[in-house]
């Protein structure tokens, strides 16, 4: 379910409350109807006994007087013989037919007073009628006394309408109150979510504020902070391992490069041996660049990437970065050209060389044989920059967002085949950011890419 927790809590609360209101309302309506009918039954029983005494003692005259006294305006009373013939009546609806059927008369003569429901009038209005035997001058008669259930039914209907109108309004008000309470209760969770969302890999020292109340939310904040402690410790150890390994690898790689260079200067080596040594030197250079990249990222993570800024000729920096890579381009039959004006920029020569090398090397790696890599300089209003253009495979739009992330490859299999580590473009971004500049890529799948680095003037 995609609804937020407070919406789900409010929905469940409202649904539960609605079920309770419906059940309680149904109980109240049914109980009220039953109680009102019981009250009518008691009244018709008492009225029937009173009228029976008056009829038995004084006859039809007192029967009518007692009926008018004991019954309401719409009350009815009848005296029937055992066959159902109407002998005496009181009330307009009582004149039409016998109110008690043969079964009710027989039960009254056999078991005495009992109450039944009858329907009278053109609207079939319900009455509760007391049916009982009465003896007058030695003859047995059947007395029927009834009162309308109209008032009781109207009272039930009024309560039902009140519940139908007031219930949803009360339910809506309660739901709004539940929404407010849920929002207030979950506000610390929202704050913790916001704070946790702002803690990135560069802010692992930040912690979530722990609420003062020691409840479930407070324990959650403590747990998250403990997890951040462990995460920070793990990342710190990883950075230390990378930095230490990079430092340890630089010396043997430098020694290997020096020994290979010395060996290549000898005149006694056959061509095949020279080719092997040159290939080994290229691999040593590649490993050295990877180690330098790892060391640079470790310094960035530790916040100690130092820049020795001096005036640098941008075109000279490009030539210096492209020169060692021309053999790589030639080996792949890729044309590498440098073009543009010579602009001067304030930068760290070593870091700028590292970024430009990564840009150009990345373009050569992913350009097909027979392709071209062009490096050009340009100048904007407040910045100067370098754009490296290739006619390689390009990349989809989804990849452009992540291409400068560490260890990211557009195609993992292709990245391994090209020998990429996924660090070069991340280094370019860190170097540009350290100089106050920026990097970006313009690419279209199947039409090549343009990687640009801009530095402020």
N, C-alpha and C positions, 0 to 999 in steps of 0.2 A: 504494500500500500504506500502510495507516494505522499499522502497527507502528512503534515507535521504532527508531532506528538501531541501538542496542545489541541489540535483539531480533532485527533482521534479520541483523546481523553474527553473532550467536550461532547463529541458524538456519542460515545459510550455512556457518559453520564446522562445526557439528554434521553437516550434510548431507554436506559434503566429507569429514569424518573418517569418517562412516559408510560412504561409498562406498569409502574407502581400506581400512577395516577389513574390509568384505565382500570386496573384491578380494584383500586379503592373506590373509584367512582361507580363501577358496576355493583360493588358490594353495597355502597350507600344507597344507590337507586333501588336495588332489589330489597334491601332491608327496610327502606322507607316505605316502599309499596306494601311490603308485608305487614309492617307495624300499623300503617293507616287502615289496611283492610281488617286487621285484627281489632282495631278500635271501632270500626263500623260494625263488625260482627258482635262485639260486646254490646254495642248500643241497640242493635236490632234484637238481640236476645232479651235484654232488659225491657225494651219496648214491647216485645211480643208477650212476655210474662205479664206486664202491667195491663196490656189491652185484653189478654185472655181472662184475667181476673174480672175486669170491668164487664166484659161480655157475659161471662158465666154468671155474674151476680145480677146484672140489671138488663141485659139484653142488647138489642141493636142500637138503642139510643146512646147508652154509655159507651158502646163500641166505637161509635163515630166520635163522641167527645174525647174519649181517651186517645183515639188515633190522632186527632188534630193536636192534642196536647203533647203527646209523646214523640210524634214524628216531625221531621222537617217539612218544608213546603212541598218538596217533591217526593215525600214519603208515600208509601202505599200500604194498604191493608185489605185483606179479603177474608171472608168466612166461607168455606166451601163445605159441601156435603161429601161424604166418602167417594161419591162417583165423580166429583170434580165440578158439580154445578155451583155457580156463584150465587151465594145467598145474600151477602152483605158486602159493601165495598166502601173504601175511603181513599180518596186520591183519584185524579183523572185517568191515569193509565191503568188503574185497577179494574175498570169497567169492561174492558174488551174481552179478556179471556182469563182462564184460571192461571194463576202464577205458578202453581205447583203441578207438575206432571203426576201421572199415576204412580210412578215409582217413588217420587218424593212423598206423596200422600200415604202410600202404603208404609214407607219407612217411618213416617211420623206417627202413624197409628200403632206401629209395632214397637218402635224404639224411643219415641219421644222427640223432643226438640232437637233439630239440627239446622244448619245454615247451608244454603246452596247459592249458586250464582245463576241469575236469570237475565235475559236480555229483553228489553221492552222498547216500544216506540218505533217510529220509522227509521231512526238512526241506530237501532239496536243497542241502546244505552244499557250498560251493565248495572245490575242491582244485586245487592246481597240480601237474600230473603231468609228469614227464620220461619221454618215450618214446624208446627206443633199441634198436637190434638187438644181440643177444648170440649168440655161437656156442658151442655145447656139443656135444662129440663129433661134430663135423662137421655138426651140424644148426643151422640158423638159427632163433633164437627172438626174441620181442619182449619186452623188459623194460619194465614200467611202474612207476615209483616216484612216489608222491604225498604231499604234506603239506597239511594243512588251512590255509585262509586265515582261520580263525576268529579267532585271536589278532591278526593284522594288522588285520582288520576291526574288532575290538573296540577296538584302539588308535586307529584313525581315528575311531570313534564317540565315544570318550572325549574326544579333542581337539575334535571338532565340538561336543559338549555343553558343553565348557569355553568354547569361543568363543561359543556361543549364550547362555550365562549370564553369562560375564565380559565379553563384548563390550558388551552394552547398559549394564551397570553402569559400565564404563570410559567409555563414550560419554556417559552421564549426568553422571559426575564431570567429564569434560572439558568438557561443555557448561556446567556450573555454573562451572567455572574460566574458560571463555571469556566467560560473562556478567559475571563479576566483573572480568576484565581489560578488557572493553569498557566497563563502567561506569566503571572507574577512568580509562581513557584518555579517555572522553568527559566526565568530570566538569568539566574546564575549559570545555568547550563549554556545558554546562548552566549553569555559573556565569556565563559571558558572556551566555547567553540571558536569564538572570534579570536581570542588570545592564542589558542593553539594553532589556528590557521595562519597566524602571522609569524609563527616560529619556523623559520626555514633553516637550511643547512648552515647558513651564515649567522644564525642567531640561536644556536643551541644552548647558550648560557641563559637565555630568558626562561622564566618560569611562570606558571599560572598562579594568579592570586587565589589563596585558599579562603573560602568564606569563614566568617567568625563562628557560625553555628556548626557544631560537630554532627552533621547529619549525613545522609547518603551522598549529597552533592559535595560536601566537604571531603568525605573519604575518596570520592572520585577525583577531586583535584589533587589530593595527596598522592594517589596512585599514578596519575598522569605525570606529576612532577618526578616521582621516583622512576618512571619509565624514561623521562627526558634525561635524568641523571645517568642512567645506564646507557642511553643512546649517545649522550655527549661523551661519556668515557670511551665507548667503543669507537666513535669517530675520531676522537683525539688519539687513541692508540693506532688507528689505521693511518692517520696522517703522520704520526711519528714513525711508523714502519716504512711508509713510502719515502719520507724524507731520509731516514737512515739508509734505506736500501739504495736510494738515488746517490747519496754521498759515497757509499761504499762501491757502487758500480762505476762511478766516473773515473777513478784512478786506474783500475785494470783496463777499462776501455781506452783510456788515453795511452797507456803503455802498449796495448795491442796495436793501436793506430800508428804509434811511433815505430814499433818493430816492423810493421808491414811496410811503412814508407821507406825505412832503411833497406829492407830486403828488395823493394822494387827499384832502388837506385843501383843495385849491382848489375854488372854486365854479364854475369855468368848464368843467369836464369834463362831457361828455354821459354819460348812463347806460351806454352801451355801452363807453366808454373806462374808466369806473370799474369795470365788471365785469371787463374784461381786466386792469386793474392789481390788483384784488383776487385774481384767479386767479394772477397772477404772484407776488404777495406770499405766497400759500399755498405755491407751489412753492419760493420762497426760504426760507420757514420750514422746509419739509420738508428741503431740502438742508442748511440750517443744523443741523438735528437730526442728520442723517446724518454731517455733518462732526464735530459734537460727539461722536457715538458713536465714530467712528474715532479721534479724538484721545484719548478716554477709554481705548479698548482699547490704543492705543499706549503710554499711560502705565502701564496695567496690565502690559503685556509688559515694559516697562523697569523695573518695580518702583518707580515713583515716583508712584503714585496717592495724592495727599495729601487728607486729610479735615480740614475745619475744622468740628469738632463743636460744636454749640450745642443748647440745648433747642429743640425744634420741635414745634408742634402738628400732630398727624397729620392731623386733619380739614382744617386750613387748608392744609396741603401738598397734600392731594388736591384741594381747590377750586382752588388755584393751577395745578395740573397739568391739571385738567379744563376750566378756563375757556377757554383758547385752542383747545381741541379741540371745543367745542360747535358752532361753525360746520361743522366736518367731519361731526359726527354729524347735524346738521340737514340738511345736503346729502344724506346717505344715508337720511334719514327713520329714523334710529335714535335712540331715547330714551336719554339719558344721565342717570342719577340718582346722587346721592351720599348715603350714609346711614351712620349710626353715631355713636358718642360721640367726644368730643374727648380723645384720649390724648396725653400729652407723651412724647417720645422724644428721646434724645440722638443726633443725626445731623448730617451735613453737608447743609444745606438745598439747595445746588445739585445735589449728587449724588442726593439723595432725589427732588428735582423731576424730574431726568432719568429715574430709574427709573420713577417713577409715570407720567410722560408716555408712556414706551414701553409700559407695561402697558395704559394706557387707549387709546392710539392703535392698538395691536395688536388690541384687542378690537373697536374701531369698524370697522377695516378688514375684518375677517372676519365681521362680523355682517350678515345680509341686511337689505335695506330692510324697515321695519316691525318690526324687532327691538328688543331692549333690552340696554343695558350698565349694570350696577349695580356701584357701587364702595362697599364697606362696610368699616368698621373693626371690629376685635375685639381682645380681650385674653385671653392665656393665663396660665399660672402664672408663667413667667419671660420672657415676650415679648409684644409687641403687633404687630399686623399689619394688612395691607390685602388684601382679596380682590376681584378684578375678575371679575365673572360676566357671561358673554354667552350668548346662545342661538343661536350660529352653528353651523357644520357639525361642530364637535368634531374629534377626531383619533383615529386608531387607537392601540392600546397600544404598537406598535413605535415610533411617532413620539414618544411622551411621554419616552422615554429621551434623545432627542437634541434636543428642542425648544429647550433653552437653549444649544445649541452654536452657534458662530459660523457665519454664512452658511447655516444649516440652514433649509429650508422643507419643510413637510409636503407641499405640492403646489407644485412649482417653477413651473408655469404660473400657478397661482392667485396665488403670491407675487409674480410679476412684474406681473400684472394689478392687484393691490392696491397696488403701489408699494413693497413691502417690500424691505429690503436684507438681511434675515437677521441684523441686528446688535442690534436692540432688546432682545430677550429675553436675549441674551448679556450686554449691558450691565447689565440688571437683576440677573443672577446675580453679576457682578463687584462691583456696588455693594453688594449684600446681603452678600457674602463679606467685603468690606472693612470693613463695620460689625460683623462677627461674627454676621450673620444668615443667612437661608436663603431660597430660593425653591422653589416646586414647582407642579405643575399637576395638577388632577383633571379628566379629560375622558372623554367617551364619544362615540364616533362617531355623529353625527346628533343629539346632545342638548346640544351646547354645551360650554363649558370654564369652569373656575375657576382663575385664576392668583393665587397668594398670595405675598406678601412679608412676612417676619417679621423684626423687629429686637429685640435683647435689651433688657430693661429696665435 
